[in-house]
Amino acid sequence: MPAQHIAAAGREQRRRCSRCQVEKPLYGFYRNPASICKQCHNAATGLNSAVRRAAIALLVGAHRDEYRRLLTAERARRLNQPETTAGGGPDAA
C-alpha cells in the first residue's frame, strides 16, 4: 500500500491530489477517479459542460435551417407516439 494511504497513529488518513497537489482528508476525494480531489473533479466537470454547451450553440448557429427541420420532425414524431401509461403497464410487478 502506498505511504500516502497509511495513516499515522491518531491521525486521519490524507491523500495528495494529483492535480492541485494539496493534501486533503479522504472524504475530499470521490472513489473514482481516486487520484483527484472532489474540488478539482467538479471544476473539470463544469469546464467540460461549458465547452459542450458552447460547441452545441456553435453547431446550431452554423446549421440553423437543418437544426430547425430536425427539431420540427422530432416534435412531430413525439406527438404521433401513443401515450405510455405511468407505472410500467399491465405486467408491472
C-alpha positions, 0 to 999 in steps of 0.5 A: 500500500502506498505511504500516502494511504497509511495513516499515522497513529491518531491521525486521519488518513490524507491523500495528495491530489494529483492535480492541485497537489494539496493534501486533503482528508479522504472524504475530499476525494470521490472513489473514482477517479481516486487520484483527484480531489472532489474540488478539482473533479467538479471544476473539470466537470463544469469546464467540460459542460461549458465547452459542450454547451458552447460547441452545441450553440456553435453547431446550431448557429452554423446549421440553423435551417437543418437544426430547425427541420430536425427539431420540427420532425422530432416534435412531430414524431413525439406527438404521433407516439401513443401515450405510455401509461405511468407505472410500467403497464399491465405486467408491472410487478 
